[in-house]
Amino acid sequence: EQTIGRKKMDKFLTLYFKEFRFKTINSTKFISFLNAQLLIPNQIKFDPKSWIYREGLPKNCINEVSTRISTMRKLAKKTNEGKDIFAPERKFKWVDVGGKKKNRRKKYFTERLNPKEISSQEWVMFLRNLSPTLSDQQLDQLDHSAQFSRANSEIEFEWLMLNLRCENWEIATELERFLGRFGRRKYILPLFEAMIKTPNGKTWALRVFEKTKENYHAVTRNSVMARLNENP
């Protein structure tokens, strides 16, 4: 779209849906259609195979910049450095006195980070960027301030993964409850994989799996069983 413009891209997409609606299409057909309807007519040199078949993002992908995500990475960095991001922070701004620009003074105010103003996606980014060396005390402080253990499933999952990376088993009860409430492999498999990295963790994981496995879809259940059997 960046190369050929929005109008030509929209035309191609409209044609694509018209051609393949209510039908199935594989990668080979898609590449042929892409070449015939978009790349060749517009004389564009583009390798779709690098996007479809190879790992990772190709070198010609567009790098989007998000100020909000950058902010969350900075907050994670501060946390890793031992700082309390939820502590009140004293800031100041310049204010005019008597309407004269030259007659200005600093006005101080206190600002505190409000967890409710931060989206789930932003908190996920924050949690994923935290260090596995955080202490149990730091983890308790984070949960007390942002209520990660009582958030939605996406945030709670990342919170549990963080605690497992930090080898904090104080969340064992919470973890077992989560594994019993949800069945999505997206959540269940990574949690079990993180648990079985230590001998004690595997013993605990086996016990919990026996209690929760009947709640899981067969694909999820078999995936977890395979991981458990791989680690004697």
DRENDO-1510 file (C-alpha; in Angstrom, 1 decimal, always signed):
<recs>
REC; n; res; u; v; w
REC; 1; GLU; +0.0; +0.0; +0.0 .
REC; 2; GLN; +2.8; +2.4; +0.8 .
REC; 3; THR; +4.4; +1.6; -2.6 .
REC; 4; ILE; +1.4; +1.7; -4.9 .
REC; 5; GLY; -1.0; +4.0; -3.0 .
REC; 6; ARG; -4.3; +3.4; -1.2 .
REC; 7; LYS; -6.5; +3.5; -4.3 .
REC; 8; LYS; -4.7; +0.7; -6.2 .
REC; 9; MET; -4.5; -1.3; -3.0 .
REC; 10; ASP; -8.2; -1.0; -2.4 .
REC; 11; LYS; -8.9; -2.0; -6.0 .
REC; 12; PHE; -6.8; -5.1; -5.6 .
REC; 13; LEU; -8.5; -6.1; -2.3 .
REC; 14; THR; -11.9; -5.6; -3.8 .
REC; 15; LEU; -11.0; -7.8; -6.7 .
REC; 16; TYR; -9.5; -10.4; -4.3 .
REC; 17; PHE; -12.6; -10.7; -2.2 .
REC; 18; LYS; -14.8; -10.9; -5.4 .
REC; 19; GLU; -12.7; -13.6; -6.9 .
REC; 20; PHE; -12.3; -15.8; -3.8 .
REC; 21; ARG; -15.4; -15.3; -1.7 .
REC; 22; PHE; -17.0; -18.5; -0.5 .
REC; 23; LYS; -13.9; -20.4; -1.8 .
REC; 24; THR; -10.7; -21.7; -0.4 .
REC; 25; ILE; -7.3; -20.5; -1.5 .
REC; 26; ASN; -3.8; -21.7; -0.7 .
REC; 27; SER; -0.5; -19.8; -0.7 .
REC; 28; THR; +0.5; -20.8; -4.3 .
REC; 29; LYS; -2.8; -19.5; -5.7 .
REC; 30; PHE; -2.5; -16.3; -3.7 .
REC; 31; ILE; +1.0; -15.6; -5.0 .
REC; 32; SER; -0.1; -16.2; -8.6 .
REC; 33; PHE; -3.1; -13.9; -8.1 .
REC; 34; LEU; -0.9; -11.2; -6.4 .
REC; 35; ASN; +1.6; -11.2; -9.2 .
REC; 36; ALA; -1.1; -11.2; -12.0 .
REC; 37; GLN; -3.4; -8.5; -10.5 .
REC; 38; LEU; -1.1; -6.2; -8.5 .
REC; 39; LEU; +2.7; -6.6; -8.9 .
REC; 40; ILE; +3.2; -7.2; -12.6 .
REC; 41; PRO; +0.6; -4.5; -13.8 .
REC; 42; ASN; +2.2; -2.0; -11.5 .
REC; 43; GLN; +5.8; -3.1; -12.3 .
REC; 44; ILE; +6.6; -3.8; -8.6 .
REC; 45; LYS; +9.5; -6.0; -7.6 .
REC; 46; PHE; +8.3; -7.7; -4.4 .
REC; 47; ASP; +9.1; -11.1; -2.9 .
REC; 48; PRO; +5.9; -12.5; -1.2 .
REC; 49; LYS; +7.7; -15.7; -0.4 .
REC; 50; SER; +9.8; -14.0; +2.2 .
REC; 51; TRP; +6.6; -13.0; +4.0 .
REC; 52; ILE; +4.7; -16.2; +3.6 .
REC; 53; TYR; +7.3; -19.0; +4.1 .
REC; 54; ARG; +10.3; -17.5; +6.1 .
REC; 55; GLU; +10.5; -16.9; +9.8 .
REC; 56; GLY; +10.4; -13.4; +11.4 .
REC; 57; LEU; +9.6; -10.1; +9.7 .
REC; 58; PRO; +11.2; -9.3; +6.4 .
REC; 59; LYS; +13.6; -6.4; +6.1 .
REC; 60; ASN; +11.2; -4.4; +4.0 .
REC; 61; CYS; +8.4; -4.3; +6.6 .
REC; 62; ILE; +7.3; -0.9; +7.8 .
REC; 63; ASN; +8.4; -0.1; +11.3 .
REC; 64; GLU; +5.5; +1.6; +13.1 .
REC; 65; VAL; +6.4; +3.8; +16.1 .
REC; 66; SER; +4.1; +4.0; +19.1 .
REC; 67; THR; +4.6; +6.7; +21.7 .
REC; 68; ARG; +2.4; +4.8; +24.2 .
REC; 69; ILE; +4.3; +1.5; +23.8 .
REC; 70; SER; +7.6; +3.4; +24.1 .
REC; 71; THR; +6.3; +4.8; +27.4 .
REC; 72; MET; +5.5; +1.4; +28.7 .
REC; 73; ARG; +9.0; +0.1; +27.9 .
REC; 74; LYS; +10.4; +3.1; +29.8 .
REC; 75; LEU; +8.2; +2.3; +32.8 .
REC; 76; ALA; +9.4; -1.3; +32.6 .
REC; 77; LYS; +13.0; -0.1; +32.5 .
REC; 78; LYS; +12.4; +2.0; +35.6 .
REC; 79; THR; +10.8; -0.9; +37.4 .
REC; 80; ASN; +13.8; -3.1; +36.5 .
REC; 81; GLU; +16.0; -0.5; +38.0 .
REC; 82; GLY; +14.2; -0.7; +41.3 .
REC; 83; LYS; +12.0; +2.4; +41.0 .
REC; 84; ASP; +8.4; +2.6; +42.0 .
REC; 85; ILE; +6.5; +3.9; +39.0 .
REC; 86; PHE; +3.4; +4.3; +41.1 .
REC; 87; ALA; +5.0; +6.6; +43.6 .
REC; 88; PRO; +3.8; +10.3; +43.5 .
REC; 89; GLU; +6.1; +12.3; +41.3 .
REC; 90; ARG; +6.6; +16.0; +41.9 .
REC; 91; LYS; +6.6; +18.0; +38.6 .
REC; 92; PHE; +6.3; +21.7; +37.7 .
REC; 93; LYS; +5.1; +23.9; +34.9 .
REC; 94; TRP; +5.6; +27.6; +34.2 .
REC; 95; VAL; +2.7; +29.9; +34.8 .
REC; 96; ASP; +2.3; +33.6; +33.9 .
REC; 97; VAL; +1.8; +36.0; +36.8 .
REC; 98; GLY; -0.3; +39.1; +36.0 .
REC; 99; GLY; -0.5; +38.2; +32.4 .
REC; 100; LYS; +3.1; +39.1; +31.7 .
REC; 101; LYS; +5.2; +36.6; +30.0 .
REC; 102; LYS; +8.4; +37.9; +31.6 .
REC; 103; ASN; +6.8; +37.6; +35.0 .
REC; 104; ARG; +6.7; +33.8; +35.4 .
REC; 105; ARG; +7.2; +31.4; +38.1 .
REC; 106; LYS; +7.2; +27.6; +38.7 .
REC; 107; LYS; +4.0; +26.0; +39.9 .
REC; 108; TYR; +4.6; +22.6; +41.4 .
REC; 109; PHE; +2.1; +19.7; +41.4 .
REC; 110; THR; +2.1; +16.1; +42.2 .
REC; 111; GLU; +1.3; +13.5; +39.6 .
REC; 112; ARG; +0.6; +9.8; +40.2 .
REC; 113; LEU; +0.4; +7.0; +37.5 .
REC; 114; ASN; -3.3; +5.9; +37.2 .
REC; 115; PRO; -3.5; +2.2; +36.3 .
REC; 116; LYS; -7.0; +2.6; +34.9 .
REC; 117; GLU; -5.8; +5.0; +32.3 .
REC; 118; ILE; -3.6; +2.3; +30.7 .
REC; 119; SER; -5.0; -0.2; +28.2 .
REC; 120; SER; -4.7; -3.9; +28.5 .
REC; 121; GLN; -2.3; -4.0; +25.5 .
REC; 122; GLU; -0.1; -1.5; +27.1 .
REC; 123; TRP; +0.1; -3.5; +30.4 .
REC; 124; VAL; +0.9; -6.6; +28.4 .
REC; 125; MET; +3.8; -4.8; +26.9 .
REC; 126; PHE; +4.9; -3.6; +30.3 .
REC; 127; LEU; +4.8; -7.0; +31.9 .
REC; 128; ARG; +6.7; -8.7; +29.0 .
REC; 129; ASN; +9.5; -6.2; +29.4 .
REC; 130; LEU; +10.1; -6.8; +33.1 .
REC; 131; SER; +13.2; -8.5; +34.3 .
REC; 132; PRO; +13.1; -12.1; +35.7 .
REC; 133; THR; +15.3; -10.9; +38.6 .
REC; 134; LEU; +12.5; -8.9; +40.2 .
REC; 135; SER; +12.2; -9.7; +43.9 .
REC; 136; ASP; +9.1; -11.1; +45.6 .
REC; 137; GLN; +8.7; -7.7; +47.3 .
REC; 138; GLN; +8.8; -5.8; +44.0 .
REC; 139; LEU; +6.2; -8.2; +42.5 .
REC; 140; ASP; +3.9; -7.7; +45.6 .
REC; 141; GLN; +4.2; -4.0; +45.2 .
REC; 142; LEU; +3.3; -4.1; +41.5 .
REC; 143; ASP; +0.3; -6.2; +42.2 .
REC; 144; HIS; -0.9; -4.0; +45.1 .
REC; 145; SER; -0.7; -0.9; +42.9 .
REC; 146; ALA; -2.1; -2.3; +39.6 .
REC; 147; GLN; -4.1; -5.3; +40.6 .
REC; 148; PHE; -2.6; -7.5; +37.9 .
REC; 149; SER; -3.8; -10.7; +39.6 .
REC; 150; ARG; -7.4; -9.5; +39.4 .
REC; 151; ALA; -7.3; -8.1; +35.9 .
REC; 152; ASN; -8.7; -9.7; +32.6 .
REC; 153; SER; -7.3; -13.0; +31.4 .
REC; 154; GLU; -4.7; -11.4; +29.0 .
REC; 155; ILE; -3.1; -9.4; +31.8 .
REC; 156; GLU; -3.4; -12.1; +34.4 .
REC; 157; PHE; -1.8; -14.6; +32.1 .
REC; 158; GLU; +1.2; -12.3; +31.5 .
REC; 159; TRP; +1.3; -11.6; +35.3 .
REC; 160; LEU; +1.5; -15.3; +36.0 .
REC; 161; MET; +4.2; -15.8; +33.4 .
REC; 162; LEU; +6.3; -13.0; +34.9 .
REC; 163; ASN; +6.0; -14.6; +38.4 .
REC; 164; LEU; +7.1; -18.0; +37.0 .
REC; 165; ARG; +10.1; -16.3; +35.2 .
REC; 166; CYS; +11.0; -14.8; +38.6 .
REC; 167; GLU; +10.5; -18.1; +40.3 .
REC; 168; ASN; +8.0; -16.7; +42.7 .
REC; 169; TRP; +5.7; -19.5; +43.7 .
REC; 170; GLU; +3.7; -17.3; +46.0 .
REC; 171; ILE; +1.1; -17.2; +43.2 .
REC; 172; ALA; +0.7; -21.0; +43.2 .
REC; 173; THR; -3.0; -20.8; +44.4 .
REC; 174; GLU; -3.8; -18.1; +41.9 .
REC; 175; LEU; -2.0; -20.1; +39.1 .
REC; 176; GLU; -4.0; -23.3; +39.9 .
REC; 177; ARG; -7.2; -21.4; +39.8 .
REC; 178; PHE; -6.4; -19.8; +36.4 .
REC; 179; LEU; -5.5; -23.2; +35.0 .
REC; 180; GLY; -8.8; -24.5; +36.2 .
REC; 181; ARG; -10.8; -21.6; +34.8 .
REC; 182; PHE; -9.4; -21.3; +31.3 .
REC; 183; GLY; -8.8; -23.9; +28.5 .
REC; 184; ARG; -7.2; -21.9; +25.7 .
REC; 185; ARG; -3.9; -23.4; +24.6 .
REC; 186; LYS; -2.6; -19.9; +24.2 .
REC; 187; TYR; -2.7; -19.6; +28.0 .
REC; 188; ILE; -2.4; -23.2; +29.2 .
REC; 189; LEU; +0.6; -24.5; +27.3 .
REC; 190; PRO; +3.0; -21.6; +28.0 .
REC; 191; LEU; +2.2; -21.8; +31.7 .
REC; 192; PHE; +2.9; -25.5; +31.9 .
REC; 193; GLU; +6.1; -25.0; +29.9 .
REC; 194; ALA; +7.3; -22.4; +32.3 .
REC; 195; MET; +6.4; -24.6; +35.3 .
REC; 196; ILE; +8.3; -27.7; +34.2 .
REC; 197; LYS; +11.6; -25.9; +33.9 .
REC; 198; THR; +12.5; -26.9; +37.5 .
REC; 199; PRO; +12.0; -30.3; +39.2 .
REC; 200; ASN; +9.7; -28.9; +41.9 .
REC; 201; GLY; +7.7; -27.1; +39.3 .
REC; 202; LYS; +7.2; -30.2; +37.2 .
REC; 203; THR; +6.0; -32.2; +40.2 .
REC; 204; TRP; +3.5; -29.4; +41.0 .
REC; 205; ALA; +2.5; -29.1; +37.3 .
REC; 206; LEU; +1.7; -32.9; +37.0 .
REC; 207; ARG; -0.5; -32.7; +40.1 .
REC; 208; VAL; -2.4; -29.7; +38.8 .
REC; 209; PHE; -2.7; -31.2; +35.3 .
REC; 210; GLU; -4.4; -34.3; +36.7 .
REC; 211; LYS; -7.0; -32.0; +38.3 .
REC; 212; THR; -7.6; -29.7; +35.3 .
REC; 213; LYS; -7.0; -31.8; +32.2 .
REC; 214; GLU; -10.6; -32.9; +31.7 .
REC; 215; ASN; -11.6; -29.2; +31.3 .
REC; 216; TYR; -9.2; -28.8; +28.3 .
REC; 217; HIS; -9.9; -29.4; +24.6 .
REC; 218; ALA; -8.2; -32.5; +23.3 .
REC; 219; VAL; -5.6; -30.5; +21.4 .
REC; 220; THR; -4.6; -28.5; +24.5 .
REC; 221; ARG; -4.6; -31.6; +26.6 .
REC; 222; ASN; -2.4; -33.5; +24.2 .
REC; 223; SER; +0.0; -30.6; +23.8 .
REC; 224; VAL; +0.6; -30.3; +27.5 .
REC; 225; MET; +1.0; -34.1; +27.9 .
REC; 226; ALA; +3.6; -34.1; +25.2 .
REC; 227; ARG; +5.6; -31.3; +27.0 .
REC; 228; LEU; +5.3; -33.1; +30.3 .
REC; 229; ASN; +6.6; -36.3; +28.8 .
REC; 230; GLU; +9.5; -34.5; +27.1 .
REC; 231; ASN; +10.9; -33.5; +30.5 .
REC; 232; PRO; +11.6; -36.6; +32.6 .
</recs>
